[in-house]
Amino acid sequence: MRLFGRASVSEFLDDFVVYRNLVPADERLSPLSAIRTDIGLAAGRLPRKSEPDYARVIVHMIKQAQSLNASGYEIERLLYVGDTRLNDGTAFSNVCAAGNWRGLAFIAAETDAPENVQVIRLPSQRQDADDPELVLANRWSALYRFDALCAERDFAIDPSTAVIVDLDKTALGARGRNAQVIDQARVDAVQMTVADLLGDAFDPGAFRTAYDELNQPEYHSFTADNQDYLAYVCLILGSGLFNLEQIISDIGAGRLDTFEQFIGLVNRKSAALESNLAVIHTDILSNVRSGDPTPFKSFRFNEYETTVSRMGQLDDATSVDEMLKHEIVITQEVRSQALKWRERGALLFGLSDKPDEASVPAQALAAKGYRAIHRTVTHAVGG
């Protein structure tokens, strides 16, 4: 692998990007709040990436983006590039069904095993549509040969094709190659947030023990695999209101099943919290009750800063190995193919499940020149 200069994801996506809140970065596109009625989505509900309602929102936005291109073509095919078979594969299948589009997806996660590429046919959700296909690879460089497969399938990449590019651990921080830097930025943000709130009471060792334990898949039923929830639990454990052994025991015994149950227990004891923690608790509880999937705002604001601080900060002479260890870089294979597909007239659209608060600078930072993640310049590295 080698360095391919500096770039931003906007080089190939422009502002056709949506983060978790489904508010497009391109202000010409309608946000979720403006299209709920059009697509029959209930008020106040924010669908997640793997849900059919999310796919309906994305199809609406892609069609609107296509109309801005004034190409005169309607979207007939969907190409999808992502990094997880379950989440991205499900989103891909749902979007194909919602748009009634033929689809091909490339899903990669780099491993040390011998190179392996599999093609899997998914059952179509519509009787009148071809079955969508997933190409699963353990090398991002296999994306360079993806065009050949498209040609074999008579799958044209042209102005009638939409290309969805996943941002997190695909276009940025490729899974299996560079994703650990994204993860470390998030962990650092959790620790920074908890440490700031606990002050002298913060115990780094106890924090890391709790975070590492509860961040495992076996606890996802409790944390809902939501980093806001996990950060809050670590904060409460650090306050001494509950202890880790007690939480683990209660989860194992079935006495504690969900995060909502836990925050309810905390609320009953909230009078014992320090005043600043009580305020944070009240804010998070209110956000949880309102259905906000990103209730711990200060943590996510910190995550934005710890993320962009790892983008483009290294010198160009830094070795590729060091860059992959310490900087969030653009995946050159994705960048190269996306630019080629755009040259052929395809519409490119970026998806991120990262919260907007962790992806777009707050007003004060924007005034200092900070930019959204997809517009932040960093290095491009690839094969």
C-alpha positions as CSV (number, residue, x, y, z in Angstrom):
1,M,0.0,0.0,0.0
2,R,1.0,3.6,-0.5
3,L,0.0,7.2,0.0
4,F,-2.1,8.8,-2.7
5,G,-1.9,12.4,-1.5
6,R,-4.6,14.3,0.5
7,A,-8.3,14.5,-0.2
8,S,-11.8,14.6,1.4
9,V,-14.7,12.4,0.9
10,S,-16.5,15.3,-0.7
11,E,-14.2,15.0,-3.6
12,F,-16.5,12.3,-5.0
13,L,-19.7,12.8,-2.9
14,D,-19.9,16.6,-2.8
15,D,-22.6,17.2,-0.2
16,F,-24.8,14.3,-1.2
17,V,-24.3,12.9,2.3
18,V,-26.6,12.1,5.2
19,Y,-25.6,11.3,8.8
20,R,-27.8,9.6,11.5
21,N,-30.4,12.4,11.8
22,L,-31.2,12.1,8.0
23,V,-30.6,15.8,7.3
24,P,-28.7,16.0,4.0
25,A,-25.5,18.1,4.0
26,D,-26.7,19.5,0.6
27,E,-29.4,22.0,1.7
28,R,-31.2,21.6,-1.7
29,L,-32.3,18.1,-0.5
30,S,-35.2,17.8,1.9
31,P,-34.5,16.6,5.4
32,L,-36.5,13.8,7.0
33,S,-38.8,16.3,8.8
34,A,-40.0,17.7,5.4
35,I,-40.7,14.4,3.7
36,R,-42.4,12.4,6.5
37,T,-45.8,13.0,5.1
38,D,-44.7,12.1,1.6
39,I,-43.4,8.7,2.6
40,G,-46.0,8.0,5.3
41,L,-43.6,7.9,8.2
42,A,-44.9,8.6,11.7
43,A,-43.9,11.9,13.3
44,G,-41.1,11.8,15.9
45,R,-39.6,8.5,14.7
46,L,-36.0,8.4,13.4
47,P,-35.4,5.1,11.5
48,R,-32.1,3.4,11.8
49,K,-30.0,2.1,8.9
50,S,-31.2,-1.5,8.8
51,E,-34.9,-0.6,8.9
52,P,-37.2,-0.6,5.8
53,D,-38.4,3.0,6.7
54,Y,-34.8,4.2,6.5
55,A,-34.6,2.8,3.0
56,R,-37.7,4.6,2.0
57,V,-36.2,7.9,3.2
58,I,-32.9,7.2,1.3
59,V,-34.7,6.4,-1.9
60,H,-36.7,9.6,-1.7
61,M,-33.5,11.6,-1.2
62,I,-31.7,9.8,-4.0
63,K,-34.5,10.5,-6.4
64,Q,-34.5,14.2,-5.4
65,A,-30.7,14.3,-5.9
66,Q,-31.1,12.8,-9.3
67,S,-33.6,15.5,-10.3
68,L,-31.0,18.1,-9.4
69,N,-28.6,16.6,-11.9
70,A,-31.1,17.4,-14.7
71,S,-29.8,14.4,-16.6
72,G,-33.3,13.3,-17.6
73,Y,-32.5,9.7,-16.4
74,E,-34.4,7.8,-13.8
75,I,-32.5,5.6,-11.4
76,E,-32.9,1.9,-12.4
77,R,-29.9,0.3,-10.6
78,L,-28.2,0.5,-7.3
79,L,-24.5,-0.1,-6.5
80,Y,-23.6,-0.2,-2.8
81,V,-20.2,-0.2,-1.1
82,G,-20.0,-1.0,2.6
83,D,-18.1,-2.9,5.2
84,T,-20.6,-5.1,7.2
85,R,-22.6,-8.0,5.8
86,L,-25.5,-7.6,8.3
87,N,-26.0,-3.8,8.6
88,D,-24.9,-2.7,5.1
89,G,-26.3,-5.9,3.5
90,T,-29.7,-5.3,5.0
91,A,-29.7,-1.6,4.1
92,F,-28.7,-2.5,0.6
93,S,-31.5,-5.1,0.2
94,N,-34.1,-2.7,1.7
95,V,-33.1,0.2,-0.6
96,C,-33.3,-2.1,-3.6
97,A,-36.8,-3.1,-2.5
98,A,-37.9,0.4,-1.7
99,G,-36.7,1.8,-5.1
100,N,-37.6,-1.3,-7.0
101,W,-34.1,-1.2,-8.3
102,R,-31.7,-4.0,-9.5
103,G,-28.7,-4.1,-7.2
104,L,-25.1,-5.2,-6.6
105,A,-23.2,-4.6,-3.4
106,F,-19.5,-4.8,-2.5
107,I,-18.9,-5.5,1.2
108,A,-15.3,-5.8,2.4
109,A,-13.4,-6.3,5.6
110,E,-9.6,-6.9,5.3
111,T,-8.1,-9.9,6.9
112,D,-4.8,-11.8,7.0
113,A,-6.4,-14.9,5.4
114,P,-5.8,-15.8,1.8
115,E,-7.7,-13.5,-0.5
116,N,-11.3,-14.7,-0.8
117,V,-14.3,-13.2,-2.8
118,Q,-17.8,-14.7,-2.6
119,V,-20.9,-13.7,-4.5
120,I,-24.2,-14.3,-2.6
121,R,-27.6,-13.9,-4.1
122,L,-30.2,-12.4,-1.8
123,P,-33.9,-13.2,-2.2
124,S,-35.7,-10.3,-3.8
125,Q,-38.4,-8.5,-1.8
126,R,-40.3,-7.9,-5.0
127,Q,-41.6,-10.5,-7.4
128,D,-40.9,-8.4,-10.5
129,A,-37.3,-7.6,-9.6
130,D,-34.0,-9.5,-10.0
131,D,-32.4,-10.9,-6.9
132,P,-29.8,-8.4,-5.4
133,E,-26.3,-9.8,-5.1
134,L,-23.7,-9.3,-2.4
135,V,-20.0,-9.5,-3.2
136,L,-18.1,-10.3,0.0
137,A,-14.4,-9.7,0.0
138,N,-11.5,-9.8,2.5
139,R,-9.5,-7.3,0.5
140,W,-10.4,-3.8,-0.3
141,S,-8.3,-4.1,-3.5
142,A,-10.9,-6.5,-4.8
143,L,-13.0,-3.4,-5.5
144,Y,-10.8,-2.8,-8.5
145,R,-12.1,-6.0,-10.1
146,F,-15.7,-5.3,-9.1
147,D,-16.3,-3.5,-12.5
148,A,-15.6,-6.8,-14.3
149,L,-18.3,-8.5,-12.3
150,C,-20.7,-5.7,-13.1
151,A,-20.0,-6.2,-16.8
152,E,-20.5,-9.9,-16.5
153,R,-23.9,-9.3,-14.9
154,D,-24.8,-6.7,-17.6
155,F,-25.0,-4.2,-14.8
156,A,-24.3,-0.8,-16.4
157,I,-22.8,1.9,-14.3
158,D,-24.2,5.0,-16.0
159,P,-26.6,8.0,-15.4
160,S,-29.3,5.5,-14.5
161,T,-27.3,4.1,-11.6
162,A,-27.1,5.3,-8.0
163,V,-24.0,4.4,-6.1
164,I,-24.3,4.4,-2.3
165,V,-21.0,4.7,-0.4
166,D,-20.9,4.0,3.3
167,L,-18.7,6.5,5.1
168,D,-17.7,4.9,8.4
169,K,-15.1,2.1,8.0
170,T,-15.6,2.1,4.2
171,A,-14.7,5.4,2.6
172,L,-13.0,6.4,5.8
173,G,-11.1,4.1,8.1
174,A,-11.4,0.9,6.1
175,R,-12.6,-2.1,8.2
176,G,-9.7,-4.5,8.9
177,R,-7.1,-1.9,7.8
178,N,-7.7,1.5,9.5
179,A,-10.9,1.2,11.5
180,Q,-9.2,1.0,14.9
181,V,-8.4,4.7,14.7
182,I,-12.1,5.5,14.4
183,D,-12.7,3.3,17.4
184,Q,-9.9,4.9,19.4
185,A,-11.3,8.4,18.7
186,R,-14.6,7.3,20.1
187,V,-13.1,5.7,23.2
188,D,-11.0,8.8,23.9
189,A,-14.2,10.9,23.6
190,V,-16.0,8.8,26.1
191,Q,-13.0,9.0,28.5
192,M,-12.6,12.7,28.0
193,T,-16.3,13.3,28.7
194,V,-16.5,11.1,31.8
195,A,-13.2,12.5,33.2
196,D,-14.4,16.1,32.7
197,L,-17.6,15.4,34.5
198,L,-16.1,13.4,37.4
199,G,-13.1,15.6,38.0
200,D,-10.8,14.4,40.7
201,A,-13.1,11.4,41.3
202,F,-12.2,10.0,37.8
203,D,-10.3,6.7,38.0
204,P,-8.8,5.9,34.5
205,G,-8.3,2.2,35.3
206,A,-11.8,1.6,36.6
207,F,-13.2,3.5,33.6
208,R,-11.3,1.3,31.1
209,T,-12.3,-1.9,32.9
210,A,-16.0,-0.9,32.8
211,Y,-15.9,0.3,29.2
212,D,-14.0,-2.7,27.9
213,E,-16.3,-5.2,29.7
214,L,-19.6,-3.6,28.8
215,N,-18.6,-2.8,25.2
216,Q,-18.7,-6.6,24.3
217,P,-21.5,-8.1,22.2
218,E,-22.8,-10.2,25.1
219,Y,-24.1,-6.9,26.7
220,H,-25.7,-5.5,23.6
221,S,-29.1,-6.4,24.8
222,F,-28.5,-4.0,27.7
223,T,-26.5,-1.2,26.0
224,A,-28.4,-1.6,22.6
225,D,-24.9,-1.3,21.1
226,N,-25.3,2.4,21.6
227,Q,-22.2,4.3,22.6
228,D,-24.2,7.1,24.2
229,Y,-25.8,4.6,26.6
230,L,-22.4,3.0,27.3
231,A,-20.8,6.4,28.0
232,Y,-23.6,7.2,30.5
233,V,-23.3,3.9,32.3
234,C,-19.5,4.4,32.7
235,L,-20.3,7.9,34.1
236,I,-22.7,6.5,36.6
237,L,-20.3,3.8,37.6
238,G,-17.6,6.4,38.0
239,S,-19.8,8.4,40.3
240,G,-20.1,5.4,42.7
241,L,-23.9,5.3,42.5
242,F,-23.6,1.7,41.2
243,N,-20.7,-0.6,40.7
244,L,-19.6,-2.8,37.8
245,E,-19.9,-6.2,39.6
246,Q,-23.4,-5.3,40.6
247,I,-24.4,-4.4,37.1
248,I,-22.9,-7.5,35.6
249,S,-24.6,-9.7,38.2
250,D,-28.0,-8.1,37.6
251,I,-27.7,-8.5,33.8
252,G,-26.7,-12.1,34.2
253,A,-29.5,-12.9,36.6
254,G,-32.1,-11.1,34.3
255,R,-32.8,-8.4,36.9
256,L,-31.5,-5.7,34.6
257,D,-32.5,-6.1,30.9
258,T,-32.4,-2.7,29.2
259,F,-30.7,0.6,29.4
260,E,-34.1,2.3,29.9
261,Q,-34.5,0.2,33.1
262,F,-31.1,1.2,34.3
263,I,-31.6,5.0,33.8
264,G,-34.9,4.6,35.6
265,L,-33.0,3.1,38.6
266,V,-30.5,5.9,38.5
267,N,-33.4,8.5,38.4
268,R,-34.7,7.1,41.7
269,K,-31.3,7.7,43.3
270,S,-30.5,10.9,41.5
271,A,-30.6,13.0,44.7
272,A,-27.3,11.3,45.6
273,L,-25.5,12.6,42.5
274,E,-23.3,15.6,42.5
275,S,-25.1,18.7,41.1
276,N,-23.3,18.7,37.7
277,L,-24.0,15.0,37.3
278,A,-27.6,15.4,38.2
279,V,-28.0,18.0,35.5
280,I,-26.4,15.7,32.9
281,H,-28.5,12.8,34.1
282,T,-31.7,14.9,33.7
283,D,-30.7,16.0,30.2
284,I,-29.9,12.5,29.1
285,L,-33.1,11.1,30.6
286,S,-35.2,13.7,28.8
287,N,-33.5,12.8,25.5
288,V,-34.0,9.1,26.0
289,R,-37.7,9.5,26.8
290,S,-38.1,11.7,23.7
291,G,-36.7,8.9,21.5
292,D,-33.4,10.6,20.7
293,P,-30.9,7.8,19.8
294,T,-28.0,10.2,20.6
295,P,-28.9,11.4,24.1
296,F,-25.4,12.1,25.5
297,K,-24.7,15.3,23.5
298,S,-21.5,16.4,25.2
299,F,-19.9,13.0,24.5
300,R,-20.8,13.2,20.8
301,F,-19.5,16.8,20.6
302,N,-16.2,15.5,22.0
303,E,-16.2,12.6,19.6
304,Y,-16.3,15.1,16.7
305,E,-13.2,16.8,18.0
306,T,-11.3,13.5,18.7
307,T,-12.2,12.3,15.2
308,V,-11.1,15.3,13.2
309,S,-8.0,15.6,15.3
310,R,-7.0,12.3,13.7
311,M,-7.6,13.4,10.1
312,G,-4.8,14.8,8.0
313,Q,-2.6,15.7,11.0
314,L,0.4,13.6,10.1
315,D,3.2,14.8,7.9
316,D,3.2,13.5,4.3
317,A,6.5,11.8,4.9
318,T,5.0,9.6,7.6
319,S,5.2,5.9,6.7
320,V,2.0,4.2,5.5
321,D,2.2,1.8,8.4
322,E,2.3,4.6,11.0
323,M,-0.4,6.5,9.1
324,L,-2.7,3.5,9.2
325,K,-2.1,3.2,13.0
326,H,-2.7,6.8,13.9
327,E,-4.7,8.7,11.3
328,I,-8.2,8.2,9.9
329,V,-7.5,7.9,6.2
330,I,-9.5,7.7,3.0
331,T,-9.7,4.3,1.4
332,Q,-8.0,4.9,-1.9
333,E,-9.7,1.9,-3.6
334,V,-13.2,3.4,-2.7
335,R,-12.1,6.9,-3.8
336,S,-10.6,5.7,-7.1
337,Q,-13.7,3.6,-8.1
338,A,-16.1,6.3,-6.9
339,L,-14.5,8.9,-9.1
340,K,-14.6,6.6,-12.1
341,W,-18.3,5.8,-11.6
342,R,-19.1,9.5,-11.3
343,E,-17.2,10.1,-14.5
344,R,-19.6,7.6,-16.2
345,G,-22.6,9.6,-15.0
346,A,-23.6,7.6,-11.9
347,L,-25.1,9.5,-9.0
348,L,-23.0,9.1,-5.8
349,F,-24.7,9.3,-2.4
350,G,-23.0,8.8,1.0
351,L,-24.5,7.3,4.1
352,S,-23.2,7.5,7.7
353,D,-24.8,6.1,10.8
354,K,-22.5,8.4,12.9
355,P,-24.6,11.0,14.8
356,D,-24.7,14.5,13.4
357,E,-23.3,15.8,16.6
358,A,-20.1,13.7,16.1
359,S,-19.9,14.5,12.4
360,V,-20.7,18.2,11.9
361,P,-19.0,21.0,13.9
362,A,-20.9,23.1,16.4
363,Q,-21.3,26.7,15.4
364,A,-18.3,27.9,17.5
365,L,-16.0,25.4,15.9
366,A,-17.4,26.0,12.4
367,A,-16.5,29.7,12.9
368,K,-12.9,28.6,13.5
369,G,-12.8,26.7,10.2
370,Y,-13.8,23.2,11.3
371,R,-15.8,21.3,8.7
372,A,-18.0,18.3,8.5
373,I,-16.3,14.9,8.5
374,H,-17.0,14.4,4.8
375,R,-15.3,17.7,4.0
376,T,-12.3,17.3,6.3
377,V,-9.1,16.7,4.4
378,T,-7.0,13.7,5.3
379,H,-4.6,11.3,3.5
380,A,-5.7,8.7,1.1
381,V,-4.0,5.3,1.4
382,G,-4.6,2.1,-0.5
383,G,-3.3,-0.6,-2.9
